[in-house]
Amino acid sequence: MGRVRVGISGWTYAGWRGDFYPKGLVQRRELEYAAERMTSIEINGSFYSLQRPSSYASWREQTPDDFVFAVKGGRFITHMKKLRGVETALANFYASGVLALGPKLGPFLWQLPENLPYDAERLEQFFDQLPRTTAEAALLATGHDDKIPEDRALTTVDADRPLRHALEFRSETYCTEEAFDLMRRHDISVVVADTAGRWPRPEVRTSDFMYVRLHGDVELYTSGYSAEALDRWAAKCLEWAATQDVYVYFDNDVKGYAPHDAVALLDRVQKA
């Protein structure tokens, strides 16, 4: 049996204050509050900018011992460089502090833009550069440039642990057996992304874990999940968990549904 971990994509949202977060809860305690009610959170600030080792270390300290973070890869790599010539960018990303999460470091999410079609050579070259252990990530991090000053770089680890990677694509051109076989060969999980029908939603096993992102099933980023929809997702997750780990993150955050839906789905999974 695998384990189903459920959480949210990011946790700092002003609209959640006074709703999911109780009135009077100070902002610095929001991660702690959310982490007590979920089993994982996807760090998405790392997508927009390089973070600091001190931030990752603080997030690790604020969460329970059995908690796990997923980390979203930087958009400079995926959306600006579009996976080409990213050796130094990857080094900067891994030197920026992700390794400070230690045993709480879970899978990495790489989200591709809709206008990036499938290109086997491009993908294979990118996959070949991804570190598969924390020791490999630390070695890669030593190649960082001055975007990460030496006094802010983390290029060591406390232990060597395996690393996992997931790919969320938004072009239908990836929905082929050729593409899925390529991901299987490189042990990359295909993200199951629920996007109210806007982008593909493949449910294909290509690694030893499933990575699910729930952006809204009726209205992208905005709608909440009904009790019936949550029942269906709970059943899917438990079926997948018979043979692999499952990570689920709600990203329907605009109207604050995400944390409530995450708690509700986790409750269903734990009671099954």
RAWOMO-V514053 format. One line per field, one symbol per residue. ss: DSSP state (h for helix, s for strand, l for the rest). psi: psi as a letter, one per 30 degrees, with the letter a starting at -180 (. if undefined). burial: + if it has 9 or more other ideal C-beta (glycine too) atoms within 8 Angstrom, else -. A space follows every 10 residues. Layout:
# RAWOMO-V514053
ss->???
psi->???
burial->???
This chain:
# RAWOMO-V514053
ss->lllssssssl lllhhhslll slllllhhhh hhhhhlllls ssslhhhhll llhhhhhhhh hllllllsss ssllhhhhhh llllllhhhh hhhhhllhhh hhhhssssss sllllllllh hhhhhhhhhl llshhhhhhh hllllllllh hhllllllll lsllssssll lhhhllhhhh hhhhhllsss ssssllllll llllllllss ssssllllll llllllhhhh hhhhhhhhhh llllssssss llllllhhhh hhhhhhhhhh hl
psi->kakjkkaljl fjkeffkfce klkfkkefge eeeeffflfl kjjfffeelk aleeeeeeee fflleglkkl kklkfeeeee fhfkhgeeee eeeffffeff fbfgjblkkj kklfgjlkje eeeeeeeffk kfleeeeeee ffglaffjle ggkjgllflj llklkkkjlg kfffileeee eeeeeghkkk kjjjhhgell ikikkgaglk kkkjfkfekk fellkleeee eeeeeeeeee fffllkkkkk gifeggfeee eeeeeeeeef f.
burial->-+-+++++++ +-+-+++--- +---+----+ +++++-++++ ++++-++--+ +++-+++-++ --+---++++ +++++-++-- +++--+-+++ ++++++++++ ++-+++++++ +++--+-+-+ -++++++-++ +-++-+++++ ++-+---+-- --+++-+--- +-++++++++ +--+----++ -+++-+++++ ++++++---+ -+---++-++ ++++++---- +++++---++ +-++-+++-+ +--+++++++ +++-++++++ ++++++-++- --
